[in-house]
Amino acid sequence: MLENLLWIAVALMLVSAVSPKKARTGKLIGGAGWGFFSVHWLYQPVYYAGINDYFNVVLTILLAIFCIFVAYMMAVREYIHDENVNSKVSVDVTHMATAATAIGSLMYFPFAQMQSMDVWLISIVTDHTVWALQLLGYPAVLTSWDIINLNEYSVRIVLACTAIESIALFTGLILSVRAPAIRLVSAFLVSVPVIYVLNIARNVFVTVAYAGQWFGPNSFEIAHHFVAKAGSVIALLIIAYMVLKILPELIELIDGLREMGTEQLQIIFNRISGKQ
């Protein structure tokens, strides 16, 4: 049932993305898509809490709130009340955000939902990780299509270890921008290939740290959940900065979303305080 809601959400957002920017019907369709999408994210914190990944617990809750916010802006503000909430920026914020999300989702969710795609991607990343370990002189071996063994310690590569989420995110953002092809290609090259290579390095670090027991009995948890996670965040921030330098249109999207959020919070505050 949840998988069906996910694909319905993506389909609705795609329809909205290809609709004319100012079409009110497209706003309603997009709002419905974001609403269904929020349901998907609301189910994810339970899963991540079960594996003690509290970073993603917080992240998925924030994503669900963001989806509900955009759904409200598109379906209520822009469709029902026909208000121009993007008047201060030169891009249609909700239209661009919907296009970016639809493209990114189409790239990510086939791997998350289809076993054949999942196995294919994980196998490639596992092979590349073993190759990198051996290149660095570590006697790592494959004991299964998704398991790496080093010094009698085994590490399983899962979908989250492939960086497909970040790759899909940047791909969706880049392809949602209307810009000269040379800038789009440049933004792609400084993000997607770099993310993939850095992710292989991340997998190598976690495997070596665990196999060498660098941080004691909890080496895997510390290396994976804390050190590697912090490194990934820093790397993504640097890559995002480089992409924004190449595609300043994305800054307009961010500014537009910020202005929308600030405006809506002010409206809520005014209503609570009795000013409206």
LINQUIWO-V443256 format. One record per residue. N is the residue number from 1. RES is the residue in three letters. OMEGA is omega in whole degrees, -180 to 180 (999 if undefined). D_LAST is the distance of its C-alpha to the last C-alpha in whole Angstrom. Layout:
<<N:RES:OMEGA:D_LAST> <N:RES:OMEGA:D_LAST>>
This chain:
<<1:MET:-179:41> <2:LEU:178:39> <3:GLU:178:41> <4:ASN:178:40> <5:LEU:-180:37> <6:LEU:-178:37> <7:TRP:174:39> <8:ILE:179:37> <9:ALA:-179:34> <10:VAL:180:36> <11:ALA:179:38> <12:LEU:179:34> <13:MET:177:33> <14:LEU:178:36> <15:VAL:179:36> <16:SER:-177:32> <17:ALA:-179:34> <18:VAL:176:37> <19:SER:175:35> <20:PRO:-174:34> <21:LYS:-175:31> <22:LYS:-179:29> <23:ALA:-177:30> <24:ARG:179:27> <25:THR:177:29> <26:GLY:177:30> <27:LYS:180:26> <28:LEU:180:26> <29:ILE:178:30> <30:GLY:178:29> <31:GLY:178:26> <32:ALA:179:28> <33:GLY:178:30> <34:TRP:178:28> <35:GLY:177:27> <36:PHE:-179:31> <37:PHE:179:31> <38:SER:179:29> <39:VAL:178:31> <40:HIS:-177:34> <41:TRP:179:33> <42:LEU:178:31> <43:TYR:-172:35> <44:GLN:-178:36> <45:PRO:-180:36> <46:VAL:180:38> <47:TYR:-177:41> <48:TYR:176:40> <49:ALA:-180:40> <50:GLY:179:43> <51:ILE:176:45> <52:ASN:177:44> <53:ASP:-172:42> <54:TYR:174:39> <55:PHE:180:38> <56:ASN:173:37> <57:VAL:179:35> <58:VAL:-177:33> <59:LEU:-178:33> <60:THR:175:33> <61:ILE:178:30> <62:LEU:178:28> <63:LEU:179:29> <64:ALA:178:28> <65:ILE:179:24> <66:PHE:179:25> <67:CYS:179:26> <68:ILE:179:23> <69:PHE:-180:21> <70:VAL:178:23> <71:ALA:179:23> <72:TYR:-178:19> <73:MET:-177:19> <74:MET:-174:22> <75:ALA:-176:22> <76:VAL:-176:18> <77:ARG:-172:17> <78:GLU:-180:20> <79:TYR:-175:22> <80:ILE:-176:20> <81:HIS:178:17> <82:ASP:180:20> <83:GLU:177:18> <84:ASN:-177:20> <85:VAL:-177:19> <86:ASN:-172:22> <87:SER:-175:22> <88:LYS:-180:23> <89:VAL:-175:26> <90:SER:177:29> <91:VAL:174:29> <92:ASP:-169:28> <93:VAL:-177:26> <94:THR:178:26> <95:HIS:-179:29> <96:MET:178:31> <97:ALA:179:30> <98:THR:179:31> <99:ALA:-180:34> <100:ALA:-179:35> <101:THR:180:34> <102:ALA:-180:36> <103:ILE:179:39> <104:GLY:180:39> <105:SER:179:39> <106:LEU:179:42> <107:MET:-175:44> <108:TYR:-168:43> <109:PHE:173:43> <110:PRO:178:46> <111:PHE:-179:48> <112:ALA:-173:45> <113:GLN:-176:46> <114:MET:-174:50> <115:GLN:-178:52> <116:SER:178:55> <117:MET:179:52> <118:ASP:-179:51> <119:VAL:-179:55> <120:TRP:-177:56> <121:LEU:-179:53> <122:ILE:179:54> <123:SER:-180:58> <124:ILE:-179:57> <125:VAL:178:55> <126:THR:179:58> <127:ASP:-179:61> <128:HIS:178:59> <129:THR:178:59> <130:VAL:178:62> <131:TRP:-180:63> <132:ALA:178:62> <133:LEU:-180:63> <134:GLN:177:66> <135:LEU:179:66> <136:LEU:175:65> <137:GLY:179:68> <138:TYR:-176:67> <139:PRO:-180:69> <140:ALA:179:66> <141:VAL:174:67> <142:LEU:174:65> <143:THR:174:66> <144:SER:-177:63> <145:TRP:-178:61> <146:ASP:-177:58> <147:ILE:178:60> <148:ILE:179:61> <149:ASN:177:64> <150:LEU:180:65> <151:ASN:179:67> <152:GLU:175:67> <153:TYR:-177:63> <154:SER:178:61> <155:VAL:178:58> <156:ARG:177:56> <157:ILE:178:54> <158:VAL:-176:51> <159:LEU:-180:48> <160:ALA:180:46> <161:CYS:-178:49> <162:THR:-178:49> <163:ALA:-179:46> <164:ILE:179:45> <165:GLU:-179:42> <166:SER:179:41> <167:ILE:179:44> <168:ALA:180:42> <169:LEU:-178:38> <170:PHE:178:40> <171:THR:179:42> <172:GLY:180:39> <173:LEU:-178:37> <174:ILE:-177:40> <175:LEU:179:40> <176:SER:-176:37> <177:VAL:172:37> <178:ARG:-177:39> <179:ALA:177:41> <180:PRO:-176:45> <181:ALA:-178:47> <182:ILE:179:49> <183:ARG:178:45> <184:LEU:179:45> <185:VAL:179:48> <186:SER:179:48> <187:ALA:178:44> <188:PHE:-175:46> <189:LEU:180:49> <190:VAL:-179:47> <191:SER:-170:45> <192:VAL:179:47> <193:PRO:-180:51> <194:VAL:178:50> <195:ILE:-178:47> <196:TYR:-179:50> <197:VAL:179:53> <198:LEU:179:51> <199:ASN:175:50> <200:ILE:178:54> <201:ALA:178:54> <202:ARG:179:52> <203:ASN:178:54> <204:VAL:-180:57> <205:PHE:-178:55> <206:VAL:-179:54> <207:THR:-179:58> <208:VAL:180:60> <209:ALA:179:58> <210:TYR:-178:58> <211:ALA:179:62> <212:GLY:-179:63> <213:GLN:-177:61> <214:TRP:-175:59> <215:PHE:179:57> <216:GLY:-176:59> <217:PRO:-180:58> <218:ASN:-175:55> <219:SER:-177:55> <220:PHE:-178:54> <221:GLU:-179:50> <222:ILE:-179:50> <223:ALA:-175:51> <224:HIS:-172:49> <225:HIS:-174:46> <226:PHE:-175:46> <227:VAL:-178:48> <228:ALA:179:48> <229:LYS:179:44> <230:ALA:178:43> <231:GLY:179:46> <232:SER:180:44> <233:VAL:180:41> <234:ILE:-179:42> <235:ALA:-180:44> <236:LEU:177:41> <237:LEU:179:39> <238:ILE:179:42> <239:ILE:178:43> <240:ALA:178:39> <241:TYR:-180:39> <242:MET:179:42> <243:VAL:179:41> <244:LEU:177:38> <245:LYS:-179:40> <246:ILE:-178:42> <247:LEU:180:39> <248:PRO:176:36> <249:GLU:179:34> <250:LEU:176:33> <251:ILE:177:32> <252:GLU:177:30> <253:LEU:-180:29> <254:ILE:179:28> <255:ASP:180:26> <256:GLY:178:24> <257:LEU:179:23> <258:ARG:-180:22> <259:GLU:177:20> <260:MET:-180:18> <261:GLY:179:18> <262:THR:180:17> <263:GLU:-178:14> <264:GLN:177:13> <265:LEU:179:13> <266:GLN:178:11> <267:ILE:180:8> <268:ILE:180:9> <269:PHE:-180:9> <270:ASN:179:6> <271:ARG:180:5> <272:ILE:-177:8> <273:SER:177:8> <274:GLY:180:5> <275:LYS:177:4> <276:GLN:999:0>>
